[in-house]
């Protein structure tokens, strides 16, 4: 994760999440929040049942939903365990449960710090673990989303999915933090906010939003445009107990209808009556955005001595050659030029300039179109991000995408020019800073004059590489249109074998920016004579088609 903050190791928590993930659409939000929380050391996620009287294996559905979340987040190494298949038939029952076994194992693995079990459904697997191994009772803090309003109790989904399990936990002496229904239902959030803050955040964001929308169109118990992310307090309270207010109560005893019918005098528990929903929601939104930035925008670049570099994304390395590096520097300067044009002549002037530019980028052309369409900065950024995702941008294509997004935002926002220049420069790393700034600060006329002087007396490489010598007297328009369809590598190869007069003539129709890099690549070109001839034929044919 691309976090700029750290967490003291002694402040980190061993956490197991127990969730009926396939029951509704809010469990998934809590799961993602837990996975993105650096304070948590996730020891596993347990699939919880959510009602098995009909014989349906709901635990399997929860297991599959958890796996889907992990797949979308590329976190398949997080262990997932099956919980018990059905609710307890009595308070003494000890059915098979991988989830209970992992709770026992992790609880006993350390005497120095307690295991946090965050229960977002029935509390079946914690109860089985306590029945199977009572000595773990002092090694666990259980945060449970469940139970009806105090002091009476009554119907509440998670409790009634296994009231025997609830009584096992209440009658033990486990450290229990209960978040009953009147508290967890305060985690209200509107669909509009989820569309704005969750849906744009990559594949997982879209999935979270779409799942909630799909269920929301069927659910009778919602108000229409909002949902309660009722499982999220389990994450928020473990992360920061100060985000809720509680009272100490004697643990209740419940009947089959969920009513509190007595107390366990020997067991004090925390019962939360108030939760800071904004703290929990904003922490989730921020972490999801940072996670998405790390997977889409963030590029960790390291440069080696010959100035080629690697881009590392999600642990994969993508080699970048000199041409890619050239394109990215050209793009950065192009964006700075667009900034100056927009300040002097307005946004619409950028469109005309882009049409005549040798530097061509499909994504940049789309960005320019969007900039003149009246959309907001946020909307444009979201669209450009989705293009990068859809086309699976990696390496320098991903860098290109990020430069364009940053540049567009700066231009439309009227950011300070020096800020924009330094921001774009930062994407090239410390070792390229001097070269970047030198290139972006050079006067265009100086660039061109210095380059042309290099080739004043250059002769053709051989008699076989004089295929472009007859193309000297044509109109600039023909050269310009022809070269737009020739890639830089082919042009460099063709010019390697040409005379200085041909080089000067063809480079004169290019921008000084591109001329700067083309000249460098001509000098470094090591193509053999056959490749140079083929390249010259390609350039000549492109010119001939326009004569």
N, C-alpha and C positions, 0 to 999 in steps of 0.2 A: 504494500500500500504506500501511496505517495504522501505520507504524513510528515510534516516538518516538526512535529513535537514528539517527545519521548515519554515513556512511562517508567517510573522506578520499578526495578524488578521486584522489590519487596511489596509493591502495591498491586502487582498483578494477581489475578484470581484464576484458580482452576475451575472450569465451568463445564457442566453438562446441560444441554438443552433437551427437555422432554416435551414433545409437541405433537398434537393431533393435526398435523400439517395439512391434511386433505379435507378437513372438516369445513372450514370457511376460507376467507381470503385474507385474514389479518395475521394468521400465524406466520405466513411467508415473510411479512415485513419484519417481524420480530427475529426470525431466523437470520435474515440478511443483516439486520442491525447487530446481532451478536457476532456474526462472522467478521464484520467490519470494525469491531471494537478492539483496539490494541491492548486494552487492559485485560482482556479475557484470553486465557489459554484454553482453547476449546478441546476438551478431552473426548468429546463425542456428542452425537445427536441421537436421541432415542425416539423412535416412531411410537406414538401413543394411540391406543384405540379410542374410538369415539361412539361407542354404542354397538354392542354385538348381539343383541337379543334375537335378531332375525337370522343369525348365523353368518352374516356378512363379515368378511375379514377386513375390517376398516383399518387395522394396523398396517396391512400391506399397502393400502392406498396412501397412508401417511408416509410409509417408507419410500414409496415411489415418488411422492411429491418432494420429499427432502432431497432425494437423489437428483431430481430435476433442477432444483434450486442450485445445488452444488455444481451441476454440469453447466448451467448458464453462467455461473460465476468462475468457472474454471478452477474449482476448489475440490476436486474429486478425491483428494487425499484426506479429507476430514472423515473420520470413521462414523458410520451410521449403524445403529443397532435396532433390531426388532424388540419391541416391548411385548407385554402379555397380549394375547389375542382378544381376551374378553375381560369384562369387569370381574372383580372378586365375587364369589358366591357367598363368602363369609369372611369375617375378620381374621380367621385363622388360616385361610387358604394360602398356599405357596405354589402357584403355577410356574411353568417355565417362562423365563423372561431374560433374554440377552441384556436388555436394558437394566434390569435389576442387578444382574451380575457385574456389569461395568460400573454401576454406582458403588457396589460393595468394593470392587477392586480399587477404584480410584480413592474412595474414602479411606481405605486402609493403607494406601500407598504413602501417606505422609501424616505425621503427628504434629507437624509444625504449622500447617495452614489447613483450613477447612475447605471442603469441596462445596461449591455452589451448584445446586440443582435447580434449574429454572423451569418450572412446570407451567405449560401453556395449555392445559387440558385437564383430563382426569388425572388423579394423582396415584394411579394404579402401581406403577413401577417403583416408586419410592416406598409405598406400603409393602410390596413384596420384598424389597431389599431389607426393610426393617424387620419383617417377620423372619426372613432367612438368616439375617446376621444382626441381631440387636445391638451388638457392640459398636456399630458404626454411628449410633445415634448422636454421639458427641463430636463427630467428625464432619457433620453436614450442616449447611445452611440451606434450607429449602424455601424458595420464593414461589408461592402458588397463586395463580390467577384462578380464583374460584370461591364459591360460597355466596349465599344470599345476604340481604341487608341485615345489619345488626339492629336490635337484639333478637328479632324474631327468626330471621332466616326465611326459607321458602324456596320456590323453584329457582334453580340456577343450573345452567347446562353442564358445566364441568363437574360440579359436585354430584349431580344426579347421574352422571355417566359412571360413577363408581362411589356410592356413598359409604360402602364398607371400607374402601381404601381410605377415604377421608377420615373415618373414625379410627382406623389404625394409626394414622399420622397424628391425629389430635390426641390420642391416648398415649402416644409415646412422649418422650421428652426431647424430641428433635427441636432445633432452633428453627421455628417456622415464622415466615413473614407472609401473612395472608393479605391478598388484595381482592376484596369482595366486589360484587357486581356494582354496587353504588359508587365505587371508586374507579374501577377499570373502565366503566362506560363513559367516563369523562374524557377519554382519549379521542375526542371527536376531531375529524379532519374532513374537509370538503373535497369533492372530486376535482374541482377546479385547481386547488392547490396541488393535488397529486398529479394532475396533468402537467402542471407547470414545473414541479420540482422532482417528480419521480419518473414519469414517462420518458423524458429525453435521455435518461441515464443508461444508455446501452441496452443490451438484450435483457438484462435482469430488470431494469426499470420499466421497460415496455411490458414485460411479462407481469410484473406486480400490478401495474395499472390495468392491463387488459383483464386479468383474472378478477380483480375487484369489480370492474365494470360488468363483466359477464354475470357474476353472482348477484351484483346489485340490481340487475334488471329482472332477477327472479325472486329476490328475497322480499318477504312481506313485512319484515320487522324494521326496515330502515326508513328514514324520513324522505328519501328521494335523491338528495345530492350530497350525502355525507355518510360516513362510516365511523365506527369506533374501532380504533386499532387497540383493542382491549388486551392483547397479549404483550404489548410493548412495555408496560410498566415492569414486567419481570426483568427486562433488559436494563431499563432505566434505573431501577432501584439497586441492582447489583453494581452497575456502573457508578452510581452516585446516590447513596442512601438519603442524602439531603434533599433529593428532588421530591420527597413525599413526606407527609405527616402521618404519624401513627399513634395509637394508644396501646397500652399493654392490657391484654384481657386474658382471662382464663380460657383455655381451649374449650370449644363447645363439643357436645355430642349431638349428632344429627340423626334424624329418622329418614325413612325411605322417601319422604317428600321434600327433604332438604331443610326441614325446620330444626332450629336449635332447641333441643329439649333438655339440656342439662349442661354441666360444666365439668371439666377435669381439673380439680382443685390443685393438682400437683404440677400442672403444665401451663406456664405463661407463654403467650405468643404475641407477636406484633400484628395488629390489625390496622391496615392503612385506610384512612378515610379521605385523604386528599392527595392528589398527584399533580406535579407540575408538567402538564401535558406538553406545553410549548418547549420546555427544555428537552424532553425526550424526542419530540418530533423534529425539532431543529437540529439536534445532534444526529439523528438518523439522516435527515436531508443532506446535511453537510458531509457526512461520511460517504453517503452514496455518490454525491457529486465528486468528491475527491477520488473515490474508487474509480469512477468513470473517467475522470481526467487522467488518472494513472494508466488506464488501459487504452485510452484513445489519444489523448493529447501529449502526455508526458513522454519525452524522448531523452534517454540517457546516452550521451555521445562521448566517446573517447577517441582521441586522435593519435595516430602514430607518427613516426618521424617524417614519413613522406606525404603527410597531409591527407591521405585517404583515411576514412573513418568507418566505424561500425555504429549501427543503430541497434539498441537493445530494447526489445519490447516483450514484456511477459517472459523474460528469460531466453528469448530467441535472438540470435545475432544476424544482422543483414549487412553484408558488405556493400560499401558505397564506392563507386569508382570516381575518377576525376570529372567525368561528364556530369554525374549526378551532383557532385559538389558544385560544379559550375552553375548548373541549373538553379540550385538553391540560393546561391549568392546573387545570381541574376534576378531571381524572384524577389529577394529582399530589397534590392535596389529599385526594382520595378514598383514595389509597394510604396517605397519612400517617394518615388517620383509621382505616383498617383496621389499621395498625400498633398504634395506641393501643388499639383494641378487642381485638386479639389478646393484647396484654400484660395487659390487665385481666380479660378474660373468656374467653380462649382462642380458638383458631383457629375452632372451630365457630360462635362467635358472629358471625363475619364473614358466614356464609351467610345468617343471618336478616336482618342489616342490609342486605345486598345486595338482597334481595327487595323491600324497601320503599323503595329509593333511586330518586330521580328520574334520577340519572345512570346510564345504561345503556350497557354495552359488551359485545358478544358475547365478545370475547377475554378481557375481565376476568372475565366469568361463568365461562368455561372455566377460567381460572387459579384462581379461587376453588374450583371443583370439584376441580381437581387438588391444591390445597393441602390438602384434607381427605381425600384418597384414600390417603395413606400413601406416596406416591412421594417420591423424593429431590429435592433442589433441582436437581441436574444433570439428572435425568430430566424434571422439569417444564420446565426451561429449554429442553431439546432439543425437547420437544413444542410449546411456544409458538413457538419459532423456526421449526419446520416449518409451522405454521399461517401464519406471516407469509410464508414462501416460497411455499406453495401458493396463497395468495390474492394473491400479487404485490403486497405492501404497498409503497407508495411515499409520499413526502411525509409528511404528518402521521399517516397510518395506520402508517407505519413508526416514527415517533416514539412513537405510542401503544403499539405493540408493545414497544419498548425500555423505556419507562417501566414497563410492567407487569412485564416480566422482571426489571428491577432491583428494583422494589418487592417482588415476590414473594420474591426471593432475600434481601432485607434482613429481611422479616418472618419468614421461616422460619429464617433464620440468627441471629435475635435481635440484629441489628446495632444500634449506637448510633443513637438517634432523630435526633440532629443530623447524624450522618454520612449517614443516609438522606435527610434533607431537603436537605442540600447536594449530594448525588449527583443527586437528581432535578432540583434547581435548575440544575445544570451543563448539562443538556440544553436549557435555554432561552437560554443565552448570557449574556454579561456585561451586555448592555444591558437585559435583563429581570430581572436578579437582584433589584433592589430591589422591583419590583412583585410578583415571585413570593413573596419572603419576607414582604412586607406582607400579601399575600392569605392566605398559609398561617398567619400568626400572628394574624390578626384574630379577635377573639372573635365567635362566631356571632350572639349577641344584638345586639351593636353593629352588625354588618353589616346585620341585618334592620331594626333601628330607624332607622338612618340612611337606608336606602333608602326605607322606607315614608313617612318624613317628606317626601320629595320630592314625593309625589303626593297629599298631603293635600287640596289644593284644586283638583286637576286636573278639568276638565270633559271631556265627550265632544268628539271632534274636530268632529263634525257630527251632524245628526239621523239621518243614514244609518249612523252607526257606533255605534249604541246596541244592537246585537244581543246583547250579553252582559249588559246591565243587569238582565235578568229572571232571571239565573242566580245571584243573590247569596245565596240562603237555603238552598242545598243542603248536604248532608253533606260533610265534608272527604274522605271516602273516594271519593266520586264524582269530585270535582275531581282528586284524586291519580291515580286510575286512568285518567281521561280524558286527562290531560296527559302521561302516559307515552307515549301514542300520537301526540302532537303534537310535531313537531320545533321546536327553539328559534327558528328563523327565522320560522316561521308564528306562534308564540306572541308573539314580539316585535312582529310586524306587527299582530296582533289587538289587543294591549294599547296600541299607539300611538294607536289611535282611541278607546279606552275611557276611562271615568271613573276618577278616582283610587280610588274605592271598589272598583271591579271589579279594578283592578290589585292593590290591597292584598289582596283576598280570594283571588285566584288565586295570588299570590306566597306567601301564607301557608302553602300546602301544599307548597311547594318547599323544598329545603334552602337555608340561608343562602348556601352557596357558589354554587349556581346562581342564586339571586336576585341576587347581586352582579353577575354577568355579564349576566343578562337585562336588568337595569335599565340597564346601559351600552349594550346594543344597542337598547333602546327609545329612548334619547336620540339615538343615531346613526342611527336608522331613517329612511329617506327614501322609503318606499313611497308610491305615489299612493293616492287614495281608493278606487279600484276594487280594488286589491290588498289594502288593509286590510279592506274589506268581505268579500272572498273568504276571507281568513284568519279573520275573526270567524265566518263561517258554518261553517268547518271545525271550529273550536274548539267552537262551540255544538252542532254535530251530534255531536261526540264525547261531549259532556256529556249530551245528550238520550238517546243510546243506553243510558246507564247509569242513567237516572232510574227 
